[in-house]
């Protein structure tokens, strides 16, 4: 009885609680969880940057397109299934929710048996595509060492993040956060121990990440084994269900393409620096600066994504329940919160001395010239980051209501349609090649967010109209 009462209370909360209060309640655990998730890589880079030098920092940057590609398949499964699960909860379909959970686990295991072996047996070739052949040999060797260790541990991270997304989608935002805290806390302890005490270098960072991810995975499964969840994990449901797969895949395709394009962008930036810089030392410095940019972006962007994770079940549930007035209120609140986070991201990465402090987190003081390069690059690349909240929230909104095509187009705007062409072609027209490469980002921010306004405003008008019609009907019936 107590379990049923708790379930009823959670679903009633999604349907009736004030959207702003509900967004805060769901977002702060998701924000913490997403930030901690991002800090795996950030902490590795910070410890390696100060413990192993610029070459090791460049090595982690070289490996990022591959890690991000794996992450793309992770969010393809996790985000899509969590979004459909929220809608099915709103519709009251518990059986489909259990099938979605079982299917998520099946797909995570399937990807594990396909992706890591493909990369492992072609590692030098893949790293060469990422620009490793153009940097110093020490950076190339460190990248190879790091990837060999972490490749086959991704099954733990994929399962942990996927189960965490489902836990959050059913209203367990705090429990989802705890799953990430377990792994991050262990990683924070093991990183300095392996890197500084045991002198294991990048290998130590990789093993620390592996162990931490395994701990998060075990915690997530333990949560379901305790059987106190709204959605039950049943062994007989661990299978693939074509009808549910098509809908989850349609929604998950948008964040998959977004993460996939992030991998392509990282590859393109690394390749561009190798192509346009004159010598291996300058190339290594720019790749290390790119690592600082990626780490800083993770730090400021993950809180935005955390807010979106908190927003998703609110919009998804109320859309499924046809409560359009609450959907509109939640959307407006999400825009406000994400706009504030975007403004904070601008301050941290663009305004001195914050940009220098950010650079010095990941580059040792023994390389002050690389710190200065990274600080300048942060300013140039993030000068328009304050406006990206429009695209971020709009993509989340259309994912949450089951409109994958619109979400896909929006998610591809900034990276695929705007950023990628500029990275490849702008250096041909400017004499300062590094400046041309970094300028590609604010140019794409401006174009992308201007185009995002069109479908966002149109759908806000639809929600307002639908809410007014519903309100009139309710007054007539009353």
QUIMO-V466307 format. One record per residue. N is the residue number from 1. RES is the residue in one small letter. SS is DSSP state (A for helix, B for strand, O for the rest). OMEGA is omega in degrees with one decimal (NA if undefined). BURIAL is I if it has 24 or more other C-alpha atoms within 12 Angstrom, else O. Layout:
BEGIN
N RES SS OMEGA BURIAL
N RES SS OMEGA BURIAL
END
This chain:
BEGIN
1 x O -179.6 O
2 x A 179.7 O
3 x A 179.2 O
4 x A 178.4 O
5 x A 179.0 O
6 x A 178.5 O
7 x A -179.8 O
8 x A -179.6 O
9 x A 179.7 O
10 x A -179.2 I
11 x A 176.8 I
12 x A 178.6 O
13 x A 178.5 I
14 x A -175.6 I
15 x A -169.5 I
16 x A -174.9 O
17 x O 176.6 O
18 x O -174.5 O
19 x A -179.5 I
20 x A 178.3 I
21 x A -179.6 O
22 x A 178.5 I
23 x A 178.0 I
24 x A -178.4 I
25 x A -179.0 I
26 x A -172.5 I
27 x A -173.9 I
28 x A 174.3 I
29 x A 178.2 I
30 x A 178.2 I
31 x A 178.0 I
32 x A -177.9 I
33 x A -179.2 I
34 x A 179.1 I
35 x A 178.3 I
36 x A 176.2 I
37 x A -178.8 I
38 x A -175.0 I
39 x A 173.0 I
40 x A -178.5 I
41 x A -177.7 I
42 x A 179.5 I
43 x A 176.2 I
44 x A -177.2 I
45 x A 179.9 I
46 x A 179.8 I
47 x A 179.6 I
48 x A 179.6 I
49 x A -179.0 I
50 x A -177.8 I
51 x A -173.2 I
52 x O 174.4 I
53 x O -174.6 I
54 x A -179.4 I
55 x A 179.5 I
56 x A 175.7 I
57 x A 176.9 I
58 x A -179.4 I
59 x A 178.4 I
60 x A 177.6 I
61 x A 178.6 I
62 x A -178.1 I
63 x A -172.8 I
64 x A 178.2 I
65 x A 179.8 I
66 x A 178.3 I
67 x A 179.9 I
68 x A 177.1 I
69 x A 175.6 I
70 x A 178.9 I
71 x A 178.5 I
72 x A 177.6 I
73 x A 177.3 I
74 x A -179.3 I
75 x A 176.2 I
76 x A 179.5 I
77 x A -171.8 I
78 x A -176.3 I
79 x A -179.3 I
80 x A -179.1 I
81 x A 178.6 I
82 x A -179.5 I
83 x A 179.4 I
84 x A 178.9 I
85 x A 177.5 I
86 x A 179.8 I
87 x A 180.0 I
88 x A 174.6 I
89 x A 177.5 I
90 x A 178.4 I
91 x A 179.8 O
92 x O -177.0 O
93 x O -176.7 O
94 x A -178.6 I
95 x A 178.4 O
96 x A 177.8 I
97 x A 178.2 I
98 x A 177.8 I
99 x A 178.1 I
100 x A 178.1 I
101 x A 178.7 I
102 x A 179.4 I
103 x A 177.5 I
104 x A 180.0 I
105 x A 179.3 I
106 x A -176.8 I
107 x A 177.5 I
108 x A 179.5 I
109 x A 179.6 I
110 x A 179.5 O
111 x A -178.7 I
112 x A -177.8 I
113 x O -178.3 O
114 x O -169.4 O
115 x A -176.1 I
116 x A 178.9 I
117 x A 179.8 O
118 x A -179.6 O
119 x A -174.5 I
120 x A -176.4 I
121 x O 175.8 O
122 x O -168.2 O
123 x A -178.1 I
124 x A 178.7 I
125 x A -178.9 O
126 x A 177.9 I
127 x A 175.7 I
128 x A 175.5 I
129 x A -178.4 I
130 x O 176.2 I
131 x O -175.7 I
132 x A -178.8 I
133 x A -177.6 I
134 x A -178.9 I
135 x O -179.7 I
136 x O -175.3 I
137 x A -179.8 O
138 x A 179.0 I
139 x A 178.8 I
140 x A -178.5 I
141 x A 179.6 I
142 x A 177.7 I
143 x A 178.7 I
144 x A -180.0 I
145 x A -177.6 I
146 x A -175.6 I
147 x A 178.9 I
148 x A -176.3 I
149 x A -171.9 I
150 x A -172.9 I
151 x A -171.9 I
152 x A 176.7 I
153 x A -175.0 I
154 x A 176.0 I
155 x A 179.1 I
156 x A -179.3 I
157 x A 179.9 I
158 x A 178.8 I
159 x A -179.3 I
160 x A -177.9 I
161 x A 178.4 I
162 x A 178.6 I
163 x A 177.5 I
164 x A 178.8 I
165 x A 179.6 I
166 x A 176.8 I
167 x A 179.4 I
168 x A -177.9 I
169 x A -180.0 I
170 x O 175.4 I
171 x O -179.4 I
172 x O -175.0 I
173 x A -178.9 I
174 x A 178.6 I
175 x A 175.8 I
176 x A 178.1 I
177 x A -179.1 I
178 x A 178.1 I
179 x A 179.2 I
180 x A -179.8 I
181 x A -180.0 I
182 x A -178.0 I
183 x A -177.8 I
184 x A 179.8 I
185 x A 179.1 I
186 x A 178.2 I
187 x A -179.6 I
188 x A 178.2 I
189 x A -173.2 I
190 x A -178.5 I
191 x A -179.8 I
192 x A 179.0 I
193 x A -177.3 I
194 x A -175.0 I
195 x A -173.8 I
196 x A -176.4 O
197 x A -177.9 O
198 x O 176.4 O
199 x O -177.0 O
200 x O 176.9 I
201 x A -178.1 I
202 x A 176.7 I
203 x A 177.6 I
204 x A 177.9 I
205 x A 180.0 I
206 x A 179.9 I
207 x A 176.8 I
208 x A 178.3 I
209 x A 179.5 I
210 x A -177.0 I
211 x A -179.3 I
212 x A 179.3 I
213 x A 178.3 I
214 x A 178.8 I
215 x A 177.6 I
216 x A 179.9 I
217 x A 179.5 I
218 x A 179.6 I
219 x A -178.5 I
220 x A 177.9 I
221 x A 177.8 I
222 x A 177.6 O
223 x A 179.2 I
224 x A 177.6 I
225 x A 179.1 O
226 x O 173.2 O
227 x O 176.3 O
228 x O -174.7 O
229 x O 173.5 I
230 x O 178.9 I
231 x O -178.0 I
232 x O 173.1 I
233 x O -178.8 I
234 x O -178.3 O
235 x A -178.0 O
236 x A 179.2 O
237 x A -178.4 O
238 x O -176.4 O
239 x O 177.5 I
240 x O -176.9 I
241 x O -170.7 I
242 x A -177.6 O
243 x A 178.2 O
244 x A -179.8 I
245 x A -177.7 I
246 x A -179.5 O
247 x A 179.0 I
248 x A 179.4 I
249 x A 178.2 I
250 x A 178.6 I
251 x A -178.6 I
252 x A -178.6 I
253 x A -179.4 I
254 x A 177.2 I
255 x A 175.7 I
256 x A -180.0 I
257 x A 178.4 I
258 x A 178.8 I
259 x A 177.2 I
260 x A 178.9 I
261 x A 174.3 I
262 x A 176.8 I
263 x A 179.4 I
264 x A 178.6 I
265 x A 178.6 I
266 x A 176.6 I
267 x A -176.7 I
268 x A 178.7 I
269 x A 179.1 I
270 x A 179.2 I
271 x A 179.9 I
272 x A 178.8 I
273 x A 177.5 I
274 x A -177.5 I
275 x A -170.0 I
276 x A 179.2 I
277 x O -168.4 I
278 x O -173.5 O
279 x O -174.8 O
280 x A -179.8 I
281 x A 179.2 O
282 x A 176.7 I
283 x A 179.7 I
284 x A 178.7 I
285 x A -179.8 I
286 x A 176.7 I
287 x A 175.4 I
288 x A 176.4 I
289 x A 175.5 I
290 x A 175.6 I
291 x A 175.8 I
292 x A 178.5 I
293 x A -179.5 I
294 x A -179.7 I
295 x A 178.9 I
296 x A 179.6 I
297 x A 176.8 I
298 x A -177.4 I
299 x A -176.0 I
300 x A -175.5 I
301 x A -177.7 I
302 x A 172.3 I
303 x A 175.9 I
304 x A 178.8 I
305 x A 175.9 I
306 x A 176.7 I
307 x A 178.9 I
308 x A 177.7 I
309 x A 175.2 I
310 x A -179.3 I
311 x A -172.2 I
312 x A -179.2 I
313 x A 178.9 I
314 x A 179.2 I
315 x A -177.6 I
316 x A -178.9 I
317 x A -175.9 I
318 x A 172.4 I
319 x A 177.4 I
320 x A 179.0 I
321 x O 179.3 I
322 x O 179.0 O
323 x O -169.6 I
324 x A 177.7 I
325 x A 178.2 I
326 x A 176.1 I
327 x A -179.9 I
328 x A 179.0 I
329 x A 179.2 I
330 x A 179.0 I
331 x A 179.5 I
332 x A 178.5 I
333 x A 177.8 I
334 x A 177.5 I
335 x A -179.1 I
336 x A -177.4 I
337 x A -177.7 I
338 x A 175.5 I
339 x A 178.0 I
340 x A 178.6 I
341 x A 177.2 I
342 x A 177.6 I
343 x A 177.3 I
344 x A 178.1 I
345 x A 177.3 I
346 x A -178.4 I
347 x A -174.7 I
348 x A -172.8 I
349 x A -173.3 I
350 x A -172.7 I
351 x O 173.9 O
352 x O -0.5 O
353 x O -175.6 O
354 x A -179.0 O
355 x A 176.3 I
356 x A 177.4 I
357 x A 179.3 I
358 x A 179.6 I
359 x A -177.1 I
360 x A 174.8 I
361 x O -171.2 I
362 x O 178.7 I
363 x O -178.1 I
364 x O -179.5 I
365 x A 176.2 O
366 x A 178.3 O
367 x A -175.2 I
368 x A -180.0 O
369 x A 178.0 O
370 x A 175.7 I
371 x A -179.7 I
372 x A 178.0 I
373 x A -178.4 I
374 x A 179.6 I
375 x A 178.2 I
376 x A -180.0 I
377 x A 176.3 I
378 x A -179.9 I
379 x A -176.3 I
380 x A -172.1 I
381 x A -173.1 I
382 x O -175.3 I
383 x O 179.0 I
384 x O -178.3 I
385 x A -178.7 I
386 x A -176.2 I
387 x A -174.0 I
388 x O -178.9 I
389 x A -179.6 I
390 x A -178.8 I
391 x A -178.9 I
392 x A -177.5 I
393 x A -179.6 I
394 x A 178.4 I
395 x A 178.3 I
396 x A -178.6 I
397 x A -177.0 I
398 x A 171.2 I
399 x A -172.3 I
400 x A -178.1 I
401 x O 177.0 I
402 x O 175.8 I
403 x O -171.0 I
404 x A -176.4 I
405 x A 178.2 I
406 x A 179.2 I
407 x A 179.7 I
408 x A -179.8 I
409 x A -179.7 I
410 x A -178.5 I
411 x A -179.2 I
412 x A -173.8 I
413 x A -171.9 I
414 x A -171.9 I
415 x A -174.4 I
416 x A -172.4 I
417 x A -176.2 I
418 x A -171.1 I
419 x A -172.5 I
420 x A 179.5 I
421 x A -178.3 I
422 x A 178.6 I
423 x A -173.8 I
424 x A -171.4 I
425 x A -176.5 O
426 x A 178.7 I
427 x A 177.6 I
428 x A -173.4 O
429 x O 178.8 O
430 x O -179.6 O
431 x O 178.4 O
432 x O -172.7 O
433 x A 176.9 I
434 x A 177.8 I
435 x A -179.9 I
436 x A -178.9 I
437 x A -178.1 I
438 x A 178.3 I
439 x A -178.6 I
440 x A -175.5 I
441 x A 176.5 I
442 x A 176.8 I
443 x A -179.9 I
444 x A 177.3 I
445 x A -177.5 I
446 x A -177.3 I
447 x A -176.0 I
448 x A -174.7 I
449 x A 173.4 I
450 x A 179.9 O
451 x A -179.6 I
452 x A -177.8 I
453 x A -173.7 I
454 x A 179.4 O
455 x A -178.7 I
456 x A 179.8 I
457 x A 180.0 O
458 x A -177.4 O
459 x A 174.4 I
460 x A 176.0 I
461 x A 177.4 O
462 x A -179.8 O
463 x A 179.8 I
464 x A 179.4 O
465 x A -180.0 O
466 x A 178.7 O
467 x A 178.7 I
468 x A 178.1 O
469 x A 179.4 O
470 x A -179.4 O
471 x A 178.5 O
472 x A 178.6 O
473 x A 179.9 O
474 x A 178.8 O
475 x A 179.6 O
476 x A 178.7 O
477 x A 179.9 O
478 x O NA O
END
